[in-house]
Amino acid sequence: MFDSVRAFGCAAADLDIGFGLRPADELATAVLARCVGVDEAAVAGWSLARRLQALLAVRLADDGDAHAPALTHCSACGEGFEIDIELARCVAAADDEALAWTSPEGHALVLRLPCGRDLADWRSRQLHDERRIAASLVVSIDGQAPAAGFEMPGAWLEALAERLAERDPFTALLVDAPCPDCGHVNPTDVDLEALLLHDFSVRQRRTLEDVALLARAFHWSEAQILVLPAWRRAHYIARLDSMGAA
Protein backbone atom coordinates (compact mmCIF):
# COMPACT_ATOMS: atom_id res chain seq x y z
CA MET A 1 0.00 0.00 0.00
CA PHE A 2 2.88 2.35 0.83
CA ASP A 3 6.27 2.24 -0.87
CA SER A 4 8.38 2.99 2.19
CA VAL A 5 7.40 3.03 5.86
CA ARG A 6 9.55 3.37 8.96
CA ALA A 7 8.75 3.29 12.66
CA PHE A 8 8.15 6.58 14.46
CA GLY A 9 10.65 7.84 17.02
CA CYS A 10 13.94 6.83 15.43
CA ALA A 11 14.84 10.10 13.66
CA ALA A 12 15.59 13.61 14.91
CA ALA A 13 12.76 15.04 12.79
CA ASP A 14 10.26 13.01 14.84
CA LEU A 15 11.18 15.01 17.93
CA ASP A 16 10.10 18.28 16.28
CA ILE A 17 6.39 17.36 16.23
CA GLY A 18 4.54 19.27 18.95
CA PHE A 19 2.05 16.75 20.29
CA GLY A 20 -0.61 18.55 22.29
CA LEU A 21 0.15 21.82 20.49
CA ARG A 22 -1.46 21.11 17.11
CA PRO A 23 -4.82 19.68 15.94
CA ALA A 24 -4.91 15.90 15.50
CA ASP A 25 -5.19 16.03 11.72
CA GLU A 26 -2.04 18.19 11.49
CA LEU A 27 -0.19 15.80 13.80
CA ALA A 28 -1.19 12.81 11.66
CA THR A 29 0.04 14.61 8.55
CA ALA A 30 3.34 15.52 10.23
CA VAL A 31 3.96 11.94 11.39
CA LEU A 32 3.25 10.49 7.96
CA ALA A 33 5.33 13.06 6.08
CA ARG A 34 8.32 11.88 8.13
CA CYS A 35 7.67 8.15 8.32
CA VAL A 36 6.19 7.44 4.89
CA GLY A 37 8.34 9.94 3.02
CA VAL A 38 5.51 11.84 1.34
CA ASP A 39 5.11 15.61 1.16
CA GLU A 40 2.70 17.04 3.77
CA ALA A 41 0.56 18.63 1.06
CA ALA A 42 0.10 15.22 -0.57
CA VAL A 43 -0.74 13.54 2.74
CA ALA A 44 -3.37 16.22 3.46
CA GLY A 45 -5.14 15.12 0.28
CA TRP A 46 -5.36 11.47 1.32
CA SER A 47 -8.74 10.15 2.43
CA LEU A 48 -9.10 9.67 6.18
CA ALA A 49 -9.25 5.91 5.57
CA ARG A 50 -5.94 5.91 3.71
CA ARG A 51 -4.37 8.16 6.36
CA LEU A 52 -5.43 5.80 9.13
CA GLN A 53 -4.03 2.80 7.29
CA ALA A 54 -0.72 4.65 6.86
CA LEU A 55 -0.57 5.43 10.58
CA LEU A 56 -1.22 1.75 11.31
CA ALA A 57 1.62 0.81 8.95
CA VAL A 58 3.98 3.17 10.81
CA ARG A 59 3.05 1.67 14.18
CA LEU A 60 3.27 -1.92 12.94
CA ALA A 61 6.66 -1.23 11.33
CA ASP A 62 8.02 -1.12 14.88
CA ASP A 63 5.98 -4.01 16.29
CA GLY A 64 3.89 -6.23 14.05
CA ASP A 65 2.03 -7.58 17.09
CA ALA A 66 1.22 -4.17 18.58
CA HIS A 67 -1.95 -3.62 20.60
CA ALA A 68 -3.61 -0.39 21.75
CA PRO A 69 -5.69 -0.01 24.92
CA ALA A 70 -8.92 1.98 24.75
CA LEU A 71 -10.81 3.06 27.85
CA THR A 72 -14.60 2.84 28.11
CA HIS A 73 -17.27 2.36 30.74
CA CYS A 74 -20.26 0.09 31.20
CA SER A 75 -23.65 1.67 30.56
CA ALA A 76 -25.26 -0.89 32.89
CA CYS A 77 -23.10 -0.87 36.03
CA GLY A 78 -21.04 2.27 35.39
CA GLU A 79 -17.67 0.58 35.87
CA GLY A 80 -14.76 1.70 33.71
CA PHE A 81 -12.68 -0.88 31.88
CA GLU A 82 -10.13 -1.26 29.11
CA ILE A 83 -10.57 -2.66 25.61
CA ASP A 84 -7.56 -4.23 23.91
CA ILE A 85 -7.36 -3.38 20.20
CA GLU A 86 -5.18 -5.73 18.11
CA LEU A 87 -3.84 -3.30 15.52
CA ALA A 88 -2.94 -5.87 12.86
CA ARG A 89 -6.64 -6.82 12.64
CA CYS A 90 -7.45 -3.22 11.66
CA VAL A 91 -5.31 -3.31 8.53
CA ALA A 92 -7.39 -3.11 5.36
CA ALA A 93 -7.18 -1.86 1.80
CA ALA A 94 -7.95 1.84 1.50
CA ASP A 95 -8.22 4.13 -1.48
CA ASP A 96 -9.30 7.66 -2.35
CA GLU A 97 -11.92 6.73 -4.93
CA ALA A 98 -15.20 8.65 -4.82
CA LEU A 99 -18.24 7.03 -3.21
CA ALA A 100 -21.34 6.26 -5.27
CA TRP A 101 -24.48 6.31 -3.12
CA THR A 102 -28.23 6.26 -3.70
CA SER A 103 -30.37 8.42 -1.42
CA PRO A 104 -33.53 7.03 0.24
CA GLU A 105 -35.57 8.77 -2.50
CA GLY A 106 -33.49 7.20 -5.26
CA HIS A 107 -31.17 10.08 -6.20
CA ALA A 108 -27.75 8.96 -7.44
CA LEU A 109 -24.97 10.81 -5.65
CA VAL A 110 -21.20 10.80 -6.03
CA LEU A 111 -19.24 12.03 -3.01
CA ARG A 112 -15.56 12.63 -2.32
CA LEU A 113 -14.20 10.82 0.69
CA PRO A 114 -13.23 13.31 3.42
CA CYS A 115 -9.52 14.07 3.69
CA GLY A 116 -7.22 15.95 6.02
CA ARG A 117 -7.57 19.11 3.94
CA ASP A 118 -11.34 18.97 4.50
CA LEU A 119 -10.88 18.76 8.26
CA ALA A 120 -8.61 21.82 8.22
CA ASP A 121 -11.14 23.71 6.08
CA TRP A 122 -14.09 22.85 8.32
CA ARG A 123 -12.06 23.84 11.39
CA SER A 124 -11.01 27.19 9.89
CA ARG A 125 -14.64 27.97 9.01
CA GLN A 126 -15.87 26.64 12.38
CA LEU A 127 -18.22 24.43 10.41
CA HIS A 128 -20.01 21.93 12.67
CA ASP A 129 -23.37 21.39 10.95
CA GLU A 130 -23.46 17.77 9.73
CA ARG A 131 -25.67 18.59 6.75
CA ARG A 132 -23.35 21.30 5.46
CA ILE A 133 -20.29 19.15 6.08
CA ALA A 134 -21.83 16.27 4.11
CA ALA A 135 -22.95 18.65 1.36
CA SER A 136 -19.36 19.90 0.92
CA LEU A 137 -18.35 16.40 -0.18
CA VAL A 138 -21.02 16.00 -2.88
CA VAL A 139 -19.60 15.96 -6.40
CA SER A 140 -22.83 15.31 -8.29
CA ILE A 141 -26.51 14.50 -7.84
CA ASP A 142 -28.18 12.58 -10.67
CA GLY A 143 -25.22 13.45 -12.86
CA GLN A 144 -25.36 17.20 -12.19
CA ALA A 145 -23.22 19.40 -9.95
CA PRO A 146 -25.13 20.34 -6.77
CA ALA A 147 -26.85 23.72 -6.81
CA ALA A 148 -25.20 26.62 -5.02
CA GLY A 149 -26.03 26.55 -1.33
CA PHE A 150 -27.08 22.88 -1.44
CA GLU A 151 -27.47 21.34 2.04
CA MET A 152 -27.76 17.62 2.63
CA PRO A 153 -31.31 16.70 3.75
CA GLY A 154 -31.27 15.57 7.35
CA ALA A 155 -33.17 12.41 6.41
CA TRP A 156 -30.18 11.31 4.30
CA LEU A 157 -27.51 11.57 7.01
CA GLU A 158 -28.04 8.28 8.84
CA ALA A 159 -28.14 6.17 5.67
CA LEU A 160 -25.08 7.96 4.27
CA ALA A 161 -23.18 7.44 7.53
CA GLU A 162 -23.95 3.72 7.35
CA ARG A 163 -22.66 3.56 3.76
CA LEU A 164 -19.47 5.37 4.71
CA ALA A 165 -18.98 2.97 7.63
CA GLU A 166 -19.33 0.01 5.25
CA ARG A 167 -16.71 1.55 2.96
CA ASP A 168 -14.35 2.32 5.85
CA PRO A 169 -15.15 0.39 9.05
CA PHE A 170 -12.03 1.46 10.96
CA THR A 171 -12.02 5.27 10.86
CA ALA A 172 -15.23 5.12 12.87
CA LEU A 173 -14.55 1.83 14.64
CA LEU A 174 -17.44 0.35 16.62
CA VAL A 175 -16.54 -2.42 19.08
CA ASP A 176 -18.86 -4.59 21.17
CA ALA A 177 -17.16 -4.47 24.57
CA PRO A 178 -18.44 -6.87 27.27
CA CYS A 179 -18.08 -5.50 30.79
CA PRO A 180 -15.72 -7.70 32.86
CA ASP A 181 -17.77 -6.97 36.01
CA CYS A 182 -21.38 -7.53 34.93
CA GLY A 183 -21.09 -8.98 31.42
CA HIS A 184 -23.20 -6.31 29.75
CA VAL A 185 -22.13 -5.77 26.12
CA ASN A 186 -21.42 -2.11 25.36
CA PRO A 187 -21.28 -0.85 21.75
CA THR A 188 -18.24 1.43 21.96
CA ASP A 189 -16.87 3.95 19.48
CA VAL A 190 -13.08 3.73 19.29
CA ASP A 191 -11.05 6.59 17.81
CA LEU A 192 -8.23 4.47 16.44
CA GLU A 193 -6.33 7.44 15.01
CA ALA A 194 -6.35 9.16 18.42
CA LEU A 195 -4.98 5.99 20.04
CA LEU A 196 -2.15 5.84 17.50
CA LEU A 197 -1.26 9.52 17.92
CA HIS A 198 -1.21 9.07 21.70
CA ASP A 199 1.13 6.10 21.27
CA PHE A 200 3.44 8.18 19.06
CA SER A 201 3.47 11.00 21.63
CA VAL A 202 4.43 8.52 24.37
CA ARG A 203 7.21 7.14 22.18
CA GLN A 204 8.46 10.67 21.48
CA ARG A 205 8.64 11.51 25.21
CA ARG A 206 10.44 8.23 25.88
CA THR A 207 12.98 8.99 23.14
CA LEU A 208 13.56 12.49 24.54
CA GLU A 209 14.13 11.01 28.00
CA ASP A 210 16.58 8.45 26.55
CA VAL A 211 18.49 11.22 24.78
CA ALA A 212 18.71 13.29 27.95
CA LEU A 213 19.97 10.32 29.98
CA LEU A 214 22.57 9.16 27.48
CA ALA A 215 23.78 12.69 26.76
CA ARG A 216 24.33 13.30 30.46
CA ALA A 217 26.08 9.96 31.00
CA PHE A 218 28.26 9.78 27.88
CA HIS A 219 28.32 13.39 26.63
CA TRP A 220 27.04 12.29 23.24
CA SER A 221 25.13 14.73 21.04
CA GLU A 222 21.45 14.27 20.22
CA ALA A 223 22.38 13.37 16.65
CA GLN A 224 24.86 10.72 17.80
CA ILE A 225 22.29 9.16 20.10
CA LEU A 226 19.47 9.10 17.58
CA VAL A 227 21.49 7.25 14.95
CA LEU A 228 21.87 4.36 17.39
CA PRO A 229 19.34 1.54 16.86
CA ALA A 230 16.68 1.47 19.55
CA TRP A 231 17.97 -1.83 20.95
CA ARG A 232 21.44 -0.32 21.48
CA ARG A 233 20.03 2.71 23.27
CA ALA A 234 18.00 0.34 25.45
CA HIS A 235 21.14 -1.69 26.20
CA TYR A 236 23.12 1.37 27.33
CA ILE A 237 20.24 2.59 29.48
CA ALA A 238 19.87 -0.85 31.08
CA ARG A 239 23.60 -0.83 31.87
CA LEU A 240 23.34 2.62 33.43
CA ASP A 241 20.35 1.44 35.46
CA SER A 242 22.24 -1.64 36.68
CA MET A 243 25.07 0.63 37.82
CA GLY A 244 22.65 2.99 39.55
CA ALA A 245 23.51 5.81 37.14
CA ALA A 246 20.16 6.09 35.39
C-alpha positions as semicolon CSV with decimal commas, in nm:
position;residue;x (nm);y (nm);z (nm)
1;M;0,000;0,000;0,000
2;F;0,288;0,235;0,083
3;D;0,627;0,224;-0,087
4;S;0,838;0,299;0,219
5;V;0,740;0,303;0,586
6;R;0,955;0,337;0,896
7;A;0,875;0,329;1,266
8;F;0,815;0,658;1,446
9;G;1,065;0,784;1,702
10;C;1,394;0,683;1,543
11;A;1,484;1,010;1,366
12;A;1,559;1,361;1,491
13;A;1,276;1,504;1,279
14;D;1,026;1,301;1,484
15;L;1,118;1,501;1,793
16;D;1,010;1,828;1,628
17;I;0,639;1,736;1,623
18;G;0,454;1,927;1,895
19;F;0,205;1,675;2,029
20;G;-0,061;1,855;2,229
21;L;0,015;2,182;2,049
22;R;-0,146;2,111;1,711
23;P;-0,482;1,968;1,594
24;A;-0,491;1,590;1,550
25;D;-0,519;1,603;1,172
26;E;-0,204;1,819;1,149
27;L;-0,019;1,580;1,380
28;A;-0,119;1,281;1,166
29;T;0,004;1,461;0,855
30;A;0,334;1,552;1,023
31;V;0,396;1,194;1,139
32;L;0,325;1,049;0,796
33;A;0,533;1,306;0,608
34;R;0,832;1,188;0,813
35;C;0,767;0,815;0,832
36;V;0,619;0,744;0,489
37;G;0,834;0,994;0,302
38;V;0,551;1,184;0,134
39;D;0,511;1,561;0,116
40;E;0,270;1,704;0,377
41;A;0,056;1,863;0,106
42;A;0,010;1,522;-0,057
43;V;-0,074;1,354;0,274
44;A;-0,337;1,622;0,346
45;G;-0,514;1,512;0,028
46;W;-0,536;1,147;0,132
47;S;-0,874;1,015;0,243
48;L;-0,910;0,967;0,618
49;A;-0,925;0,591;0,557
50;R;-0,594;0,591;0,371
51;R;-0,437;0,816;0,636
52;L;-0,543;0,580;0,913
53;Q;-0,403;0,280;0,729
54;A;-0,072;0,465;0,686
55;L;-0,057;0,543;1,058
56;L;-0,122;0,175;1,131
57;A;0,162;0,081;0,895
58;V;0,398;0,317;1,081
59;R;0,305;0,167;1,418
60;L;0,327;-0,192;1,294
61;A;0,666;-0,123;1,133
62;D;0,802;-0,112;1,488
63;D;0,598;-0,401;1,629
64;G;0,389;-0,623;1,405
65;D;0,203;-0,758;1,709
66;A;0,122;-0,417;1,858
67;H;-0,195;-0,362;2,060
68;A;-0,361;-0,039;2,175
69;P;-0,569;-0,001;2,492
70;A;-0,892;0,198;2,475
71;L;-1,081;0,306;2,785
72;T;-1,460;0,284;2,811
73;H;-1,727;0,236;3,074
74;C;-2,026;0,009;3,120
75;S;-2,365;0,167;3,056
76;A;-2,526;-0,089;3,289
77;C;-2,310;-0,087;3,603
78;G;-2,104;0,227;3,539
79;E;-1,767;0,058;3,587
80;G;-1,476;0,170;3,371
81;F;-1,268;-0,088;3,188
82;E;-1,013;-0,126;2,911
83;I;-1,057;-0,266;2,561
84;D;-0,756;-0,423;2,391
85;I;-0,736;-0,338;2,020
86;E;-0,518;-0,573;1,811
87;L;-0,384;-0,330;1,552
88;A;-0,294;-0,587;1,286
89;R;-0,664;-0,682;1,264
90;C;-0,745;-0,322;1,166
91;V;-0,531;-0,331;0,853
92;A;-0,739;-0,311;0,536
93;A;-0,718;-0,186;0,180
94;A;-0,795;0,184;0,150
95;D;-0,822;0,413;-0,148
96;D;-0,930;0,766;-0,235
97;E;-1,192;0,673;-0,493
98;A;-1,520;0,865;-0,482
99;L;-1,824;0,703;-0,321
100;A;-2,134;0,626;-0,527
101;W;-2,448;0,631;-0,312
102;T;-2,823;0,626;-0,370
103;S;-3,037;0,842;-0,142
104;P;-3,353;0,703;0,024
105;E;-3,557;0,877;-0,250
106;G;-3,349;0,720;-0,526
107;H;-3,117;1,008;-0,620
108;A;-2,775;0,896;-0,744
109;L;-2,497;1,081;-0,565
110;V;-2,120;1,080;-0,603
111;L;-1,924;1,203;-0,301
112;R;-1,556;1,263;-0,232
113;L;-1,420;1,082;0,069
114;P;-1,323;1,331;0,342
115;C;-0,952;1,407;0,369
116;G;-0,722;1,595;0,602
117;R;-0,757;1,911;0,394
118;D;-1,134;1,897;0,450
119;L;-1,088;1,876;0,826
120;A;-0,861;2,182;0,822
121;D;-1,114;2,371;0,608
122;W;-1,409;2,285;0,832
123;R;-1,206;2,384;1,139
124;S;-1,101;2,719;0,989
125;R;-1,464;2,797;0,901
126;Q;-1,587;2,664;1,238
127;L;-1,822;2,443;1,041
128;H;-2,001;2,193;1,267
129;D;-2,337;2,139;1,095
130;E;-2,346;1,777;0,973
131;R;-2,567;1,859;0,675
132;R;-2,335;2,130;0,546
133;I;-2,029;1,915;0,608
134;A;-2,183;1,627;0,411
135;A;-2,295;1,865;0,136
136;S;-1,936;1,990;0,092
137;L;-1,835;1,640;-0,018
138;V;-2,102;1,600;-0,288
139;V;-1,960;1,596;-0,640
140;S;-2,283;1,531;-0,829
141;I;-2,651;1,450;-0,784
142;D;-2,818;1,258;-1,067
143;G;-2,522;1,345;-1,286
144;Q;-2,536;1,720;-1,219
145;A;-2,322;1,940;-0,995
146;P;-2,513;2,034;-0,677
147;A;-2,685;2,372;-0,681
148;A;-2,520;2,662;-0,502
149;G;-2,603;2,655;-0,133
150;F;-2,708;2,288;-0,144
151;E;-2,747;2,134;0,204
152;M;-2,776;1,762;0,263
153;P;-3,131;1,670;0,375
154;G;-3,127;1,557;0,735
155;A;-3,317;1,241;0,641
156;W;-3,018;1,131;0,430
157;L;-2,751;1,157;0,701
158;E;-2,804;0,828;0,884
159;A;-2,814;0,617;0,567
160;L;-2,508;0,796;0,427
161;A;-2,318;0,744;0,753
162;E;-2,395;0,372;0,735
163;R;-2,266;0,356;0,376
164;L;-1,947;0,537;0,471
165;A;-1,898;0,297;0,763
166;E;-1,933;0,001;0,525
167;R;-1,671;0,155;0,296
168;D;-1,435;0,232;0,585
169;P;-1,515;0,039;0,905
170;F;-1,203;0,146;1,096
171;T;-1,202;0,527;1,086
172;A;-1,523;0,512;1,287
173;L;-1,455;0,183;1,464
174;L;-1,744;0,035;1,662
175;V;-1,654;-0,242;1,908
176;D;-1,886;-0,459;2,117
177;A;-1,716;-0,447;2,457
178;P;-1,844;-0,687;2,727
179;C;-1,808;-0,550;3,079
180;P;-1,572;-0,770;3,286
181;D;-1,777;-0,697;3,601
182;C;-2,138;-0,753;3,493
183;G;-2,109;-0,898;3,142
184;H;-2,320;-0,631;2,975
185;V;-2,213;-0,577;2,612
186;N;-2,142;-0,211;2,536
187;P;-2,128;-0,085;2,175
188;T;-1,824;0,143;2,196
189;D;-1,687;0,395;1,948
190;V;-1,308;0,373;1,929
191;D;-1,105;0,659;1,781
192;L;-0,823;0,447;1,644
193;E;-0,633;0,744;1,501
194;A;-0,635;0,916;1,842
195;L;-0,498;0,599;2,004
196;L;-0,215;0,584;1,750
197;L;-0,126;0,952;1,792
198;H;-0,121;0,907;2,170
199;D;0,113;0,610;2,127
200;F;0,344;0,818;1,906
201;S;0,347;1,100;2,163
202;V;0,443;0,852;2,437
203;R;0,721;0,714;2,218
204;Q;0,846;1,067;2,148
205;R;0,864;1,151;2,521
206;R;1,044;0,823;2,588
207;T;1,298;0,899;2,314
208;L;1,356;1,249;2,454
209;E;1,413;1,101;2,800
210;D;1,658;0,845;2,655
211;V;1,849;1,122;2,478
212;A;1,871;1,329;2,795
213;L;1,997;1,032;2,998
214;L;2,257;0,916;2,748
215;A;2,378;1,269;2,676
216;R;2,433;1,330;3,046
217;A;2,608;0,996;3,100
218;F;2,826;0,978;2,788
219;H;2,832;1,339;2,663
220;W;2,704;1,229;2,324
221;S;2,513;1,473;2,104
222;E;2,145;1,427;2,022
223;A;2,238;1,337;1,665
224;Q;2,486;1,072;1,780
225;I;2,229;0,916;2,010
226;L;1,947;0,910;1,758
227;V;2,149;0,725;1,495
228;L;2,187;0,436;1,739
229;P;1,934;0,154;1,686
230;A;1,668;0,147;1,955
231;W;1,797;-0,183;2,095
232;R;2,144;-0,032;2,148
233;R;2,003;0,271;2,327
234;A;1,800;0,034;2,545
235;H;2,114;-0,169;2,620
236;Y;2,312;0,137;2,733
237;I;2,024;0,259;2,948
238;A;1,987;-0,085;3,108
239;R;2,360;-0,083;3,187
240;L;2,334;0,262;3,343
241;D;2,035;0,144;3,546
242;S;2,224;-0,164;3,668
243;M;2,507;0,063;3,782
244;G;2,265;0,299;3,955
245;A;2,351;0,581;3,714
246;A;2,016;0,609;3,539
